[in-house]
């Protein structure tokens, strides 16, 4: 193994045949997600005034997860990115290691990081399947958007 790491102390040098660099987890940010992430589904939301979401949005999200995705809330992590303004996609992905991600209404946040995602279209970012969606409450009053969301969720989770 060829590394740039070297032991300069001749006393302990014979004890090591090879050196390995170990990437440590960054504990400077603790996200405290809602849910346990049993199925490695990460849902990013944005709410300045609530810990996660207001009651109406949270109820709608639970309905989508339960009935639309046929999952439980503990199968997913819900993270409010408004609480972590310096968090990047890379830091969040490194922390959670998600398989699938739904971004609810955080288009500016993800696009500011040079990821150009399209609404209701799947993309792959750093090994995770991602779906960009509107903010949750917009689907209550937009039947066309709701139909597009359901079709996108079907493609992502059931095809």
WOQUIMO-V409885 format. One record per pair of residues at least 24 apart in sequence whose ideal C-beta (glycine too) atoms are under 10 Angstrom apart, sorted by the first residue. I is the first residue (numbers start at 1). GAP is how many residues later the second one is. D is the distance in whole Angstrom. If there is no record, write none. Layout:
i->(I I)
gap->(GAP GAP)
d->(D D)
//
This chain:
i->(23 25 25 26 26 26 27 28 28 29 29 29 29 29 29 29 30 30 31 31 31 31 31 31 31 31 31 31 31 31 32 32 32 32 33 33 33 33 33 33 33 34 34 34 34 34 34 34 34 34 35 35 35 35 35 35 35 35 35 35 36 36 36 36 36 36 37 37 37 37 37 37 37 37 37 37 38 38 38 38 38 38 38 39 39 39 39 39 39 39 39 39 39 40 40 40 40 40 40 40 40 40 40 41 41 41 41 41 41 41 41 41 41 41 41 41 41 41 41 41 42 42 42 42 42 42 42 42 42 42 42 42 42 42 42 42 42 43 43 43 43 43 43 43 43 43 43 43 43 43 43 43 44 44 44 44 44 44 44 44 44 44 44 44 44 44 44 44 44 44 44 44 45 45 45 45 45 45 45 45 45 45 45 45 46 46 46 46 46 46 46 46 46 46 46 46 46 47 47 47 47 47 47 47 47 48 48 48 49 50 50 50 51 51 52 52 52 52 52 53 53 53 53 53 53 54 54 56 56 56 57 57 57 57 57 57 58 59 60 60 60 60 60 61 61 61 64 64 64 64 64 64 64 64 65 68 68 68 68 68 68 69 69 69 69 69 69 69 70 70 71 76 76 76 77 78 78 79 80 81 81 81 82 82 84 85 87 88 88 89 89 89 89 89 89 89 90 90 92 92 93 93 93 93 94 96 97 97 97 98 98 98 98 98 98 99 99 99 100 100 100 100 100 100 101 101 101 101 101 101 101 101 102 102 102 102 102 102 102 102 102 102 103 103 103 103 103 104 104 104 104 104 104 104 104 104 104 105 105 105 105 105 105 105 106 106 106 107 107 107 107 119 119 119 119 120 120 120 120 120 120 120 120 120 121 121 121 122 122 122 129 129 130 131 131 131)
gap->(71 69 70 65 68 69 68 58 63 54 55 57 58 62 63 66 54 65 46 47 48 49 50 52 53 56 60 61 64 65 45 47 48 51 43 44 45 46 47 62 63 24 27 39 40 42 43 44 45 46 30 36 37 38 39 40 41 42 43 44 36 37 38 39 40 41 37 38 39 40 41 42 59 60 61 62 33 34 35 36 37 38 39 30 32 33 35 36 37 38 59 60 61 35 36 37 56 57 58 59 60 61 88 24 28 30 34 35 36 37 55 57 58 59 60 61 87 88 115 116 34 35 36 37 50 51 53 54 55 56 57 58 59 60 61 86 88 30 33 34 35 36 37 55 57 58 59 60 61 88 90 93 33 34 35 36 37 38 43 45 48 54 57 58 59 60 61 62 65 66 86 89 33 34 35 36 37 57 58 59 60 61 90 91 33 34 35 36 37 57 58 59 60 61 62 63 89 33 34 35 36 57 58 88 89 32 34 35 33 30 32 33 29 32 26 27 28 30 31 25 27 51 82 83 84 82 83 80 81 84 47 48 78 79 80 83 78 77 44 76 77 79 80 41 43 75 38 40 69 72 75 85 86 89 37 81 82 85 86 89 90 31 33 84 85 87 88 89 87 88 86 24 25 26 24 24 26 27 26 25 28 29 24 27 25 24 26 24 25 24 25 26 36 37 39 41 35 36 34 36 32 33 34 35 32 32 29 30 31 27 28 29 30 31 32 28 29 30 28 29 30 31 56 57 24 25 27 28 29 30 31 55 27 28 29 30 31 47 50 51 54 55 27 28 29 30 31 27 28 29 30 31 32 33 34 35 45 27 28 29 30 31 32 33 26 27 29 25 26 27 28 26 29 30 33 25 27 28 29 30 31 32 33 35 27 31 34 30 33 34 27 28 26 24 25 26)
d->(9 7 7 7 7 7 9 10 9 10 6 8 6 7 9 7 10 9 8 10 5 9 9 8 7 8 10 8 6 8 10 8 9 9 8 4 6 5 9 9 8 8 9 7 9 8 7 4 8 8 9 10 8 5 5 7 5 5 6 9 9 9 4 8 8 8 8 7 6 4 9 10 7 9 8 10 9 8 10 6 5 8 9 9 6 9 9 4 7 10 10 7 8 9 9 8 7 7 5 4 7 9 8 8 8 7 6 4 7 10 10 7 7 5 8 7 10 10 10 9 7 5 8 7 7 8 10 5 9 4 9 7 5 8 9 7 9 10 6 7 5 7 10 9 9 7 5 8 6 10 9 10 9 8 6 8 5 10 10 9 8 10 7 7 5 7 9 5 8 8 9 10 6 7 5 7 8 9 9 5 7 7 8 7 10 7 6 5 9 9 8 6 5 9 9 7 8 6 9 6 9 10 9 9 10 9 5 9 9 7 9 10 7 8 6 8 5 10 9 8 7 9 10 7 9 9 8 8 7 8 8 9 8 4 6 10 9 10 10 5 7 7 7 9 8 6 9 9 10 8 9 8 9 8 10 9 7 6 9 8 10 10 9 7 10 9 6 9 8 9 8 9 10 8 10 10 9 10 10 6 6 9 9 9 10 9 10 10 6 5 9 6 6 7 9 9 10 7 10 10 8 5 8 6 9 9 10 9 8 10 9 9 5 9 9 8 6 7 6 5 8 8 7 8 7 10 5 7 4 7 9 10 10 8 5 8 6 10 9 8 8 10 7 7 5 7 10 9 9 5 7 6 5 10 10 10 10 9 7 6 3 7 9 7 8 9 9 7 9 8 9 9 8 9 9 8 10 4 6 10 7 4 9 9 10 7 9 7 7 6 6 10 9 9 5 9)
//
